[in-house]
Amino acid sequence: MSKRSRKRKHVPQRSCVACRAVRSKRELVRIVRTPEGEITIDETGKRNGRGAYLCRQRACWETALAQRQLERALKAQLTAEIRARLREYAADLPQFLAPQAEEDRQ
């Protein structure tokens, strides 16, 4: 089989609930509402439950929390404790992502 005939591996795409940018699943952070109703950050992207994705930039997290976009996507109310935990996680993220060349994304 020649190199040309090999197919690329499919890369799952997801969109950020705040900025609506479509990126590969690995570039985004997943927040999940488990069947038990617990809302957590899913670092592996494999936890069971309803998920919402956010870019790895603080601006998206702030927008999603301020405009209740996470609540809408997860179909759940965020308590003050959960909001504080999400803001704490977002504090370690960069304010904005450096723009990537189109070639790097593929």
KADAWO-V549516 format. One record per pair of residues at least 12 apart in sequence whose C-alpha atoms are under 10 Angstrom apart, sorted by the first residue. I is the first residue (numbers start at 1). J is the second residue. If there is no record, write none. Layout:
i/j
I/J
I/J
//
This chain:
i/j
8/106
11/23
11/24
11/25
11/26
11/106
12/24
12/25
12/26
13/25
13/26
13/27
13/28
14/26
14/27
14/28
14/30
14/52
14/53
14/54
15/28
15/52
15/53
15/54
15/55
16/28
16/29
16/30
16/52
16/53
16/54
16/55
16/56
16/60
16/61
16/64
17/52
17/53
17/54
17/55
17/60
17/61
17/63
17/64
17/69
17/70
17/72
17/73
18/52
18/53
18/54
18/55
18/59
18/60
18/61
18/62
18/63
18/64
18/65
18/67
18/68
18/69
18/70
19/54
19/55
19/59
19/60
19/61
19/63
19/64
20/53
20/54
20/55
20/60
21/54
21/55
22/55
23/53
23/54
23/55
23/105
23/106
24/105
24/106
25/45
25/53
25/54
25/55
26/43
26/44
26/45
26/55
27/53
27/54
27/55
27/56
27/105
28/43
28/45
28/52
28/53
28/54
28/55
28/56
28/57
29/41
29/42
29/43
29/44
29/45
29/51
29/52
29/53
29/54
29/55
29/56
29/57
30/42
30/43
30/44
30/45
30/46
30/47
30/50
30/51
30/52
30/53
30/54
30/55
31/43
31/45
31/47
31/49
31/50
31/51
31/52
31/53
31/54
31/70
31/73
31/74
31/86
32/45
32/46
32/47
32/48
32/49
32/50
32/51
32/52
32/53
32/70
32/73
32/74
33/47
33/48
33/49
33/50
33/51
33/52
33/71
33/73
33/74
33/75
33/76
34/47
34/48
34/49
34/50
34/51
34/74
35/48
35/49
35/50
36/49
37/49
37/50
37/76
37/77
38/76
38/78
38/82
39/51
39/74
39/76
39/77
39/78
39/79
39/82
39/83
39/86
40/82
40/85
40/86
41/53
41/85
41/86
41/89
49/74
50/73
50/74
50/75
50/76
51/70
51/73
51/74
51/75
52/69
52/70
52/71
52/72
52/73
52/74
53/70
53/73
54/70
55/93
55/96
55/97
56/90
56/92
56/93
56/94
56/95
56/96
56/97
57/90
57/91
57/92
57/93
57/94
57/95
57/96
57/97
57/98
58/87
58/89
58/90
58/91
58/92
58/93
58/94
58/95
58/96
58/97
59/90
59/93
59/94
59/95
59/96
59/97
60/90
60/95
60/96
61/86
61/87
61/89
61/90
61/91
61/93
61/95
62/86
62/87
62/90
62/91
62/95
65/78
65/83
65/86
65/87
66/83
//
